[in-house]
């Protein structure tokens, strides 16, 4: 899990709007491990997206929604096509770790890959204002979740 705290005076929306695929990859590749403390508030976010057809059409996914869709491996008797797409996400961050999606757990443990002979000064990062979070699969490099926490209580 990565967390991005905007500079003081910068809004989290400005940080989000400044990101694109290249900029995000450059930011992630320039990061290095460093010993420190991150104080992160507990948060729980549930989202349901039901109006995805226009988005999927804009990505060029049309055939699956048409009368010409071929889902014959699912049903040979009744021709099928996709009529609705619903996407649900869930993320819960607390003292025990992170749960995301359908009970996929991502444990948050302190790790470091620093040279044990070097002793940089530990940092302290307090997430006390809106921030961006991202969960990335370390094996594939795919971003699994990305979102913002805008209200800190």
Legacy VTK file of the C-alpha trace (Angstrom):
# vtk DataFile Version 3.0
C-alpha trace
ASCII
DATASET POLYDATA
POINTS 153 float
0.000 0.000 0.000
1.277 3.427 -0.945
0.016 6.656 0.582
0.679 10.079 -0.905
0.348 13.115 1.332
0.115 16.343 -0.678
2.408 19.167 0.354
0.902 21.589 2.853
-1.302 24.026 0.982
-1.785 21.620 -1.941
-5.170 19.954 -2.338
-5.455 16.209 -2.847
-7.512 16.913 -6.002
-4.569 18.884 -7.413
-2.319 15.882 -6.766
-4.817 13.524 -8.426
-5.247 15.826 -11.438
-1.470 16.059 -11.894
-1.106 12.290 -12.205
-1.072 10.387 -15.448
0.261 6.912 -16.219
3.791 8.114 -16.956
3.943 10.521 -14.010
2.665 7.889 -11.592
5.139 5.284 -12.853
7.984 7.808 -12.576
6.953 8.699 -9.035
6.770 5.029 -7.995
10.084 4.106 -9.627
11.845 7.029 -7.915
10.745 5.847 -4.463
13.065 3.999 -2.160
12.603 2.252 1.162
13.365 4.229 4.270
12.796 3.465 7.919
10.135 5.641 9.489
6.700 5.977 11.017
3.433 6.562 9.203
0.387 7.551 11.231
-2.632 6.609 9.146
-6.254 7.107 10.208
-8.689 4.221 10.126
-10.968 4.385 7.117
-13.598 2.269 5.430
-14.818 2.935 1.890
-17.551 1.089 -0.014
-18.443 2.088 -3.568
-20.905 0.714 -6.079
-20.676 1.684 -9.731
-23.754 0.774 -11.754
-23.557 3.091 -14.772
-20.532 1.599 -16.526
-22.002 0.856 -19.956
-21.057 4.252 -21.444
-17.542 3.948 -20.023
-17.112 0.460 -21.448
-18.482 1.579 -24.832
-16.004 4.486 -24.864
-13.214 1.930 -24.337
-14.369 0.104 -27.472
-16.177 -2.737 -25.737
-19.312 -2.963 -27.856
-19.803 -6.491 -29.169
-20.507 -8.011 -25.742
-23.523 -5.685 -25.387
-24.951 -6.293 -28.866
-27.259 -8.913 -30.336
-24.157 -10.335 -32.072
-22.375 -11.229 -28.821
-21.159 -14.815 -28.696
-21.584 -16.336 -25.262
-22.329 -19.800 -26.660
-19.880 -21.385 -24.221
-22.160 -20.234 -21.411
-25.503 -21.018 -23.057
-26.087 -22.801 -26.346
-29.893 -22.641 -26.076
-30.469 -18.983 -25.303
-28.416 -16.243 -27.003
-26.928 -13.933 -24.397
-25.580 -10.400 -24.284
-24.466 -8.180 -21.434
-27.137 -5.700 -20.379
-25.766 -4.272 -17.132
-22.426 -4.028 -15.383
-22.098 -3.394 -11.646
-18.754 -2.923 -9.953
-18.397 -2.917 -6.161
-15.284 -2.038 -4.234
-14.489 -2.243 -0.568
-11.444 -1.175 1.394
-11.043 -1.162 5.153
-7.868 0.114 6.808
-7.420 -0.279 10.564
-4.867 -1.269 13.201
-4.850 -4.892 12.004
-4.062 -4.133 8.367
-5.932 -3.674 5.126
-8.826 -5.642 3.652
-9.750 -4.953 0.064
-12.403 -6.247 -2.314
-13.867 -9.673 -1.586
-11.920 -10.313 1.574
-8.580 -10.071 -0.189
-6.247 -9.189 2.624
-3.140 -7.071 2.284
-1.106 -7.108 5.453
0.644 -3.826 6.288
3.971 -4.586 7.934
6.971 -2.344 8.323
9.710 -3.432 5.928
12.933 -2.005 4.646
15.473 -2.906 2.021
18.083 -0.475 3.262
21.747 -1.279 3.533
22.081 -2.392 7.184
25.350 -0.470 7.510
23.687 2.850 6.657
21.491 4.502 9.256
19.377 7.280 7.728
17.296 9.334 10.095
13.802 7.782 10.440
10.987 9.937 9.097
7.565 10.675 10.572
4.583 11.075 8.248
1.252 11.994 9.810
-1.713 11.622 7.473
-3.660 14.462 9.091
-5.169 15.943 5.937
-6.710 14.520 2.743
-4.451 12.027 0.950
-4.234 9.597 -1.941
-3.838 5.849 -1.378
-2.973 3.051 -3.754
-2.667 -0.708 -3.461
-0.326 -2.200 -6.051
0.433 -5.852 -6.771
4.192 -6.189 -6.362
4.412 -9.224 -8.679
2.480 -7.905 -11.681
2.938 -4.177 -11.052
-0.818 -3.683 -11.543
-2.632 -1.053 -9.516
-5.479 -2.859 -7.757
-7.045 0.094 -5.921
-6.527 3.823 -6.021
-8.561 6.433 -4.199
-8.590 9.432 -1.913
-9.501 9.995 1.705
-10.862 13.532 1.854
-12.285 13.703 5.372
-10.034 13.050 8.369
-11.907 12.767 11.666
LINES 1 154
153 0 1 2 3 4 5 6 7 8 9 10 11 12 13 14 15 16 17 18 19 20 21 22 23 24 25 26 27 28 29 30 31 32 33 34 35 36 37 38 39 40 41 42 43 44 45 46 47 48 49 50 51 52 53 54 55 56 57 58 59 60 61 62 63 64 65 66 67 68 69 70 71 72 73 74 75 76 77 78 79 80 81 82 83 84 85 86 87 88 89 90 91 92 93 94 95 96 97 98 99 100 101 102 103 104 105 106 107 108 109 110 111 112 113 114 115 116 117 118 119 120 121 122 123 124 125 126 127 128 129 130 131 132 133 134 135 136 137 138 139 140 141 142 143 144 145 146 147 148 149 150 151 152
